[in-house]
């Protein structure tokens, strides 16, 4: 597709989005004065009140304004478009254009993406960003690209994962013995908690609250912001700062839409 001065193509509109985090998206987009031409869907599994969705909505509103309505990105939060594996399939097929899977989710398609989720790999954020903004992150992005997805350069922080339980606090590995704990749909998480003596159950995030409420599982693990906005404290009694995994979101785009 060729463009002339004063026009914007599908490719150029998408390429301007690669300057994440959100503040960079806005300044990268050209100012246009024509009617809306590009409408995209962005799905994620987080409640609308989660910081990622709050900031993303601010960015999308500004994109709409800065492009004079020509680029309109609609956010579908809280698993409105299905579970994580459903949305991963949709962004690959073109059903949606953007998705922010956690490393554990996209690892079901790109196994090397789970490398940051190896138990106790990082002790602080200095180590996290040195690796994920450096050669390790570039290696994972290259692998994601081979699946016809485009991964933006910067990961979005999900946080260090913590453990909650309705039984008792987790102060040592012994406290995990036999504990029925929900983990993401991830072989790595299942393997790690089994090795620590727990009984992990792999469930979609959309099933977590009800599974805890009905005692299908007694515990779960997630970063603190998710525990708060998903109101998991309503069905869990104890929160333990285990910092066992750092997890982040890859902002990915459908490959055909990006090209």
PyMOL commands that set and color helices and strands:
alter all, ss='L'
color gray80, all
select helices_A, chain A and resi 10-18+22-28+51-66+84-93+103-106+111-117+125-132+135-145+173-176+187-195+205-213+224-229+232-234+255-258
alter helices_A, ss='H'
color red, helices_A
select strands_A, chain A and resi 38-43+71-76+98-102+149-151+156-160+162-165+180-183+199-202+219-222+238-240+246-254
alter strands_A, ss='S'
color yellow, strands_A
deselect
rebuild
show_as cartoon
